[in-house]
Amino acid sequence: MTIQPRAELEKLSDYVPGKSIEEICERYGLSHAVKLASNENPWGTSPKAKAAFLQIANTLHLYPRGDAPLLLNALASKYNVSKDCLILGNGSDEIIDLIGKAFIAPGDICVSATPTFSVYEFTTIEAGGIFKPFPVGVEKANIAELAEFSKEARVLFLCNPNNPTGVYYSESEILELLRLLPKNVLLFLDEAYAEFAVATDYPNLISRVQEFPNLFINRTFSKIYGLAGLRLGYGVSSPGVIRNLWKVKPPFDINLAAQAAGIAALEDLDFVQMTREKNSEGMLTLKKAFEECKLEVIESQGNFLCIKIGKQAKELVAFLESRGMIVRGLSNFGLPEWIRVTIGKPEENEFFIKLLKEWLNGK
């Protein structure tokens, strides 16, 4: 190839998503499959968001407002923050990318407790930075040790609750981390699954971002609001941080439908509450089944569970796929003996349990 890419790209591999329903049906000749691999909302989309999406159809020939003022106003009102504290993204993945563009220079160190969401590492390397993992396995990091490890970092990425394990850091732990971190280290707190958290000590720090200028909180509409297909995320931080992100953000990339659906979704409290309740019920059903099967499962504050299968985890994933059930094997996360299962609808959970027991009995 005569046109050479940037040297950093040699260090990157493609992102590996969960397998699609279409892919599995085609591979195994199935007419139907259930996907519990990508932590999507099994209950669909907020009805109010869906109605707003449909209403926008007659204006698709127009450019969206790049700064999405109505959506920013809605978020500012919801969290009692200034609009200067908010940034929007084409999915929360773009928010992570903007952090790389605005704050990570070649040679900068970025840290994350691993295993975790791989985009943190991708973004660091793409920007020419050096990614340093702080390995914790399926446990939480020790806050003092993590802060010490991160003292020379430019950004500390922390997923809370963590993907893929579901473990979380309490508000007191995050405040302790902020106290121990140097003020020039940006703490990127990724709360993609925050709305599913039921722990009473889960952090509630969005309205306090101006107290902590090096705190950045990342959220998404993909999970509990069921808008994964529209790609909409947002970040909350001090105005100084946010101002620099707007400088590197492409114009017009929050589309009209996403803006309209996002505003409506924020108003649909009934859908959010229903999803949270159904998620908790489904989690109890799956945890009970795992206990009956004597399988180790991690307590989760997300909409998924991480289960230890053992050395045959890859075989189980293949078996399930051949029967039309898609879950996530965690070899790419460095957890080859574990799988991650999204909490589905009751019938989907029962189908998974049935196949799991069938496989275990046939071992």
DAJO-V554049 format. One record per residue. SS is DSSP state (~ for helix, > for strand, _ for the rest). OMEGA is omega as a letter, one per 20 degrees, with the letter a starting at -180 (NA if undefined). Layout:
BEGIN
ss,omega
SS,OMEGA
SS,OMEGA
END
This chain:
BEGIN
ss,omega
_,a
_,r
_,a
_,r
_,r
_,a
~,a
~,a
~,r
~,a
~,a
_,r
_,a
_,r
_,a
_,r
_,r
_,a
_,a
_,r
~,a
~,a
~,a
~,r
~,r
~,a
~,a
~,r
_,a
_,r
_,a
_,r
_,r
>,a
>,r
_,a
_,a
_,r
_,r
_,r
_,a
_,a
_,r
_,a
_,r
_,r
~,r
~,r
~,r
~,r
~,r
~,r
~,a
~,a
~,a
~,a
~,a
~,a
~,a
_,r
_,a
_,r
_,r
_,r
_,a
_,a
_,r
_,a
~,a
~,r
~,r
~,r
~,a
~,r
~,r
~,r
~,a
~,a
~,r
_,r
_,r
_,r
~,r
~,a
~,a
>,r
>,r
>,r
>,r
_,a
_,r
~,r
~,r
~,r
~,r
~,r
~,r
~,r
~,r
~,a
~,a
~,a
~,a
_,r
_,r
_,r
_,r
_,r
>,r
>,a
>,r
>,r
>,a
>,j
_,a
_,a
_,a
_,a
~,r
~,r
~,r
~,a
~,r
~,a
~,r
~,r
_,a
_,r
_,r
>,a
>,r
>,r
>,r
>,a
>,r
_,a
_,a
_,r
_,r
_,r
_,r
_,a
~,a
~,r
~,r
~,r
~,r
~,a
~,a
_,a
_,r
_,a
_,r
_,r
>,r
>,r
>,r
>,a
>,a
_,i
_,a
_,r
_,k
_,a
_,a
_,r
_,a
_,r
_,a
>,r
~,r
~,r
~,r
~,r
~,r
~,r
~,r
~,r
~,a
~,a
_,r
_,a
_,r
_,r
_,r
>,r
>,r
>,a
>,a
>,a
_,a
_,a
_,a
~,a
~,r
~,a
_,r
_,r
_,a
_,a
_,r
>,a
_,r
_,a
_,a
~,a
~,a
~,a
~,a
~,r
~,a
_,a
_,r
_,r
>,r
>,a
>,a
>,r
>,a
>,r
_,a
_,a
_,a
_,r
_,r
_,a
_,a
_,a
_,a
_,r
_,a
_,r
>,r
>,r
>,a
>,r
>,r
_,a
~,a
~,r
~,a
~,a
~,a
~,r
~,r
~,a
~,a
~,a
_,r
_,r
_,r
_,a
_,r
_,a
_,a
~,a
~,r
~,r
~,a
~,a
~,r
~,r
~,a
~,a
~,r
~,a
~,a
_,a
~,r
~,r
~,r
~,a
~,r
~,a
~,a
~,a
~,r
~,r
~,r
~,r
~,r
~,r
~,r
~,r
~,a
~,a
~,r
~,r
~,r
~,r
~,r
~,r
_,a
_,r
_,r
>,r
>,a
_,r
_,a
_,r
_,r
_,r
_,a
>,r
>,r
>,a
>,r
>,r
_,a
_,a
_,a
_,a
~,a
~,r
~,r
~,a
~,r
~,r
~,a
~,a
~,a
~,r
_,r
_,r
>,a
>,r
_,a
>,r
>,a
_,r
~,a
~,r
~,a
_,r
_,a
_,a
_,a
>,r
>,r
>,a
>,r
>,r
_,a
_,r
_,a
~,a
~,r
~,r
~,a
~,r
~,r
~,a
~,r
~,a
~,r
~,a
~,r
~,r
~,a
~,a
~,a
~,a
_,NA
END
